[in-house]
Structures are given as structure tokens and as C-alpha cells.
Amino acid sequence: MSTRGNLVEFVAGICVGAAMGCTTMLLLAPKSGRQVRESLAREAQRLAAKAYNSCGDLKELQEVVATKAAENLVKNIESIRSAGL
């Protein structure tokens, strides 16, 4: 079998194993289904808020980088003009 076929089988095995592990974890969890769902919902909300805040930080960083790049471009153009090129 080709290397690609082995990779597909490997990934499929990981997916099946992960699904079986998740199912086993949920069936043997010490919490009730409602408690697990509430816990998962809280964690999902926390992660969503963290991702949203990170995106805001990235937008600010992008604006700073764009501003600095524009400033540098203007300085470079002025330097080229003053050099008579």
C-alpha cells in the first residue's frame, strides 16, 4: 500500500480512537449529563471570549504595523528624492 494510503488509515484510526475515548469518557464521567453540558458550555463561552479578545489584540497590532510600515515608506521615498534618484 502507498504511503498516502497508510497516512489515511493512520488518521482514520486516530479519529475512531478519539471518538471511542470521548464516548467512554462521557459514559464514565462522575457528573450527570446536564452538569457535563453546562461545564462544556461555560468552557466554550470562556474560550470564545478569549478568542474574541485575541482577535481584537491582533487587529490593534495589525494597525500599528500598517502605520509603521506607511511611515517607513514615506521616509524611504523622502530619502530617495533627497538623493536625487
N, C-alpha and C positions, 0 to 999 in steps of 0.2 A: 504494500500500500504506500502511497506517496506521503511525503512529509505533510502536505496540506491536509490530507485525509486524517493523518494522526493528530494534527492540531485540532481539527473539527471534533474528532472523537474525544480528545482531552477536554476541550471546552464544554462539550455536551456532558461529559462526566462530572465536571465541576458544577455545572448548573443543576444537574439531577441531585448531586450530593448536597448542594446548598439548599435546595427545595426540601429534601428529606430532613436535613438538620433543622430548618426553620419549623417544619411541621412537628417534629419531635419536641422541639423547644416549647412550642405553643401548647402542645398536649400535656407536657410535664411541668409547665410553669406553676409556681406556687400561688400565682394570682388568678383571680377569676378573669373570664374573657372581657368583662366590662372594664376591670382595672387595667388590663393589658392595653385595651384600645385607648383608654384615657391617657395612660402613660405614653403610648406611641403618639397620640395626638399632641400632647404637651411637648414632647421632644421634637416633633415635626414643626410645630409653631416656633420653638426656640431656634431650630436650625434655619427656618425660613427668615426669621428676623435677623439672624447673624449673616445670612447670605445677602439680604437686602442692605444691611449696613455696610457690608464689604463692597457691594456694587457702588454704593454712594462714595465710599473712600476711593474706589478705582476711578470714578468719574472725576473727582476732585484732582487726583493725581494726573489723569489724562489732560485736564485743563491746564495744570501747572506746566506739564511737559510741553504742551502745544504753545503756551505763552512764551516759555523759554526758547523753544525752537524758533518761533517767529522773531523774537528779539535777536537771537544769534544770526538769523538770516539777514535781518536789516543791518546789523553790524558788519557782516561779511560783504554785503553789497556796498555799503559806505566805504569799506576798506578797498575794495576793488575799484571804485570810482575815484577815490583819492590817489590811488596808484596810477591812474590814467589808463586803465585797461578797458 
